[in-house]
Amino acid sequence: MKIGIIGAGHIGGTLTRRLTALGHEVAVANSRGPETLAELAAATGACAVLATEAARDADVVIVTIPEKAIPLLPRGILDGSAPGAAVVDTGNYYPRRDGRIAAIETGMAESRWVAQQLEHPVIKAFNNIQAQHLLELGKPAGSPGRIALPVAGDDQPAKATIMQLIDELGFDPVDAGDLDDSWRQQPGTPVYGADLDAEGVRRALAEASPERGAQWRA
């Protein structure tokens, strides 16, 4: 697949490495310009591009930047992606970093807010695993103790695409419901950072509370 990645931090850089190794055609962008991604591009074979070019003809676009930066993205940044492209939000709301986002503070799921800012449906995935674990802990399907990752979204074909990609990366995808259910995998919930298997992820999602803990509130 052709995959565009907007953001080259811990998760964005890791996905660039993993997805190119699997044979996908990856274009990666950050806020500082493609020249700052020369080392990553040389190491992986990914194409470093401007953020406004990352989605061009892409089957999958992964947006992996701080929540506070989402509204600063150029309007129409997803224009030019392939018809039916799956757009992934990997982000988490960290008030100490992002400042106060009123809609999230009053109960809106983080990724529902992101979808509104982007004016495009998104799939919530890759937000609950550490980048190093995403890089190193993938296993073949059927392996004992294979880590599972929750995937939430309203667009079922797009969700299926991302679940397939997660399986390719060496993790069991777990359908976590629609986008309004994605709060169940936000920071502070039982599945966040837990590296559970598929059964454990389903149990953790079911046990999640919608009340945000004090450390996750502004």
N, C-alpha and C positions, 0 to 999 in steps of 0.2 A: 504494500500500500504506500501511497504518498502521504506523509505525515508532516504537518507543520507544528512546531513547538515555539510558543511565545513565552519566553522566560528561560534563562540558562543557569539558574541557581542549583541548589542541591538536587531537587526532583527533576527539573528540566534537563540538567546536565546528565543525570543518571539515565533518564529515559532516552536521551540522545545516544548515549553509549549502548544501551541495551537494544534499542530498536534498530539501529544501524547494524549491529552484530547479527540480528535476525534477518537482515536482508531488506529491510524497509528503506524507502527513499525519504530521507529526513531533511527538512529545512528548519534551521533553528535561528531564533532572533532574541535580542535583549534590548534594553533601553539605551545602551551605550554605543550601538552600532556594530556592524558585522566584523570590522577590523579587530574588535576586542575578543572575537570568538575564533580567531585564526588557529589557536592551539587545539581547541576542541574539534574544530572542523578537520584539521590535519590528522588528529588521532583517530577519528571515527569515520571519516568520509562523508559526514554531513555537510550540507551547504549552508554557510552562514549568510543570512539575508537581513534586510531591514524588517522591522516588525510589521510594516504594512504589506510586505511581500510573503510573509510566512504561510498564510492561508491559501495562497494561489494554487488552484487545482488540487488542493489537499482533500483526501478522503477522510482524514482525521485531523482535527486541530486541537492541540493541548495547550490550555492557558494555565500557566503555572507561575503566577506572580503574586505579590502581597495584595490583600484585599484593597488597601488604600490606593493601589496603583490602577485598579480596574477602571474607575471612572476617567482616568487620564489617558486611556488608550484612544487612538484616533477613531472617530466615528466611522463605522463601516469596515472595521479592520478584518472582519470575517468575510467580506465581499470577495467574490472570486474563488471561493472554495468549491469543491465538486458538489453537484446536486446531491442532497441528502447527507452531506458531510456530518460526522459525529463531532461535536465540540465538547471537550472535557474540561471541567474545572477541578483542579487539584488543590485549591486554596483552602485556607482556614483563617478564621477571624481571630486575631490576637490583638485585643484592645491596646495593650502597651505599645505595640508596633504600629497598628493601623489607626489609632484614635477611635473615637466613638462613632459607630455607624448606627444611627437611630433605629432603622428598620430591623436590623439584626437584634439589637438590644431589646426590642419589643416583641420578639418571637419569630420573625421571619427566618426561615432556613437560609444559611449562608449562601448556598448555591442558587436558591431562588432569587436572592438579591443580585448575585452575579449575572444570572440570566437576564434580569431586568436591565442591568447596566449595559450588557452586550447586545440587548434586543435580539436574542437568539436562544433557543433551547440549549441547555447544557446537560451533560452527564457528570455526576459527582463520583470521582474515583481517584485513587492514589493519594488520598489526603491523610490516611491513617497509618501509613507505614514510613519508617525512617528510610532516608535515601540509601544509606549503606546496606540496609536489609533488602531493599529493592534491587540493588546492584548485585548482591552476593548470595541471597538465600532462595532464589528460585529453584524449583525441582521439577522433574518430569511428572506428568499427570499420573496419578495413582500412587505416588510416593507417600509412605507413612509420614505424618506430620507436616504435609505440604501446607504452607501458609495460605490463607484465603483472604481475599480483598472484597469489601462490599462495594456495590455499584448501584447508584440510585439515579433515576431519570424518568421522564415522561415519554420520550421517544423510544419505542420498543426496538425498531431496527437499529437505531444508533446505540442503544444499550447493548444489543446483541453483538454489535461490532466491537465494542470496548471489552465485553466479557471474553470474546474470542482472543483479543489482543492480550488480555491479562493471562489467559491460559498459555499463550505462546511464551510469555515472559516467565512462566514457571510457577504461577500461583492459581489457586482455585477461585474463580469468580463466584460471588454470591449476590443474587438479586436482592437489593435492599429496599425495593419499593419505588414509588415515584419520587419526584424531586422534593415534594413537601415532607417526605419521610427522611430526607437526607440528614436532618438534625441528629438522627440516631448514630451517625458516624462522625459527628463534630468533636472537637476537643472537649475533654472532660467526660465523654461517654465510655462505657466499658470496652468498646471495640478499638478505641483510639490508642494506637501504639502498642497493641497487645499481641500481635503476631499469632493469632488463633487459627486453628483449622476451620474447615467449613462449618462443622457442627457448632464449634465454639463461637464463630461469627454470628450465626443465626441466633444463638442463645443470647449473646451480648446485645445484639440489636433489639431483641424482644425485651431485655431488661433495662434498656436505656430510659432515662428520665428527661423530659423536655426542659426541666429547670436548669439553667446554666449556673455552674458553680461560681463563687465570688471571683476566683482568679481568671475566669473567662468573660467577665463583665467589665465594662468601662466604669 
